[in-house]
């Protein structure tokens, strides 16, 4: 008889994922990113990415990346503290600090690493983390790595957060409140000003993840901290370079003391290779574009408003089992009753020439279509999306 393999459980686990309609696989795109993509041999209107300003395919970012490769090569070769630091890293960190109106900034090799390293550096076993239950995975994993006690509060429920602060704060050395500013799978915003007021009252630190807000919100694209009028208040701002900035990497912005501390204590910055020169230069070019071209943000919000108005006029009441989730961002989510329903809707939209992804557990608690808009979508493309949604929903 053959002895059972210690890996036999993998196949049965995969079978369970398939039965639940949770299984996912990668499908390559051809060509540059943009509002029109080629996927599985089909030309599709793209309403599924996070390239909110349409910069990932911008020639200026590509030219900056090429110039950086010619100057610095293709890789950073090591940790920033050893051989991985280049002048272009300094330039990008200065530009981010200027955009965010903070004393300093530090660039990580991804937004995920920025959250892992920052959370695990700021708190430890004697501390507590209070986290919005809808936070991104990177914030949750950072809390686990830190060894701190982690407690979730109900989504955007500041009364629940205050109750936990009242009950728990005095039991711990430090307290860190962590939240997304734009919740990526719902589209709603954190009520940041009163949250910061609570933090001040209970002597808690605040880390806000601006991944889906950077470049999109605020007068200059600085994010929700600027949008809510909270610039200058004490907090830790984390974000990504891979969404509206069209490149790769993550950042933390805050006081000079915070940034110097992270250079010495954030493991996911200290022990990993520095961000590649091409990505760094492309992100630097993107920061310059969003400051020089505010009309990109204006055009994005015009597209968002047009879609919302069209959908609101078309659906005073949705069919049973369908619900638009509250959104204040370029992310609009149609919640449905089952994973199979989300998959069917996504596949039907693809047959009509649109890419709108189905998002299912365990990524989210309830299945949904996740629609994202770009500044480079045309009015006609947004109208085509609205008409296709009417077809698949039954309007």
Secondary structure, DSSP 8 states (H G I E B T S, - for coil): -----TTTHHHHHHHHHHHTT-------EES--SSEEEETTEEEEE-S---TTS-TT-HHHHHHHHHHHHHH-S---SBTTTT---HHHHHHHHHHHHHHT-SEEEEESSHHHHHHHHHHHH--TT-EEEEETT--HHHHHHHHHHT-EEEEE-TT-HHHHHHHHHHHGGGSS-EEEEEESB-TTT--B--HHHHHHHHHHTT-EEEEE-TTTTTTSSTTS--HHHHTT-TTSS-EEEEESSSTT-S--EEEEE-HHHHHHHHHH-HHHHTSB---HHHHHHHHHHHHHHHH-HHHHHHHHHHHHHHHHHHHHH-SS--TT-EE---SSSEEEEE-S-HHHHHHHHHHHHHTTEE-EEE-TTTSSS-EEEEE--TT--HHHHHHHHHHHHHHHT-
